[in-house]
């Protein structure tokens, strides 16, 4: 969906722009009776509430976070020959939604912009954080 990830990155997870993009992208599949929607980008999980408003109750939404994290772990193990505890990742799959959104965020861009977007996501209820810490990873 062109533009949706850009909106999420600026903290827009609901409202007319998001709704319009989702409705436009889903109109034809819904007319054909789709019963599963697979989110193809980790950004799209932040628009879940808007998505649920558009989709009929019987439509299942497949989230991308766990498969993406599993692939990242596989790649890290291949590249660095590291071992990660997959049980920690699997335990998050069984947690209630309000706990599943607890994540560690990192960014290489402007701290103020990043903090502003995170705070906007928190205010919309799309993200739960215990705090925001900025670390300049270029000085490691």
Secondary structure, 3 states (H helix, E strand, C coil): CCCHHHHHHCCCCCCHHHHHHHHHHHHHHHHCCCCEEECCCHHHHHHHHHHHHHCCCCCEEECCHHHHHHHHHHHHHHHHCCCCCHHHHHHHHCCCHHHHCECCCCCCCCHHHHHHHHHHHHHCCCCECCCCCCCCHHHC
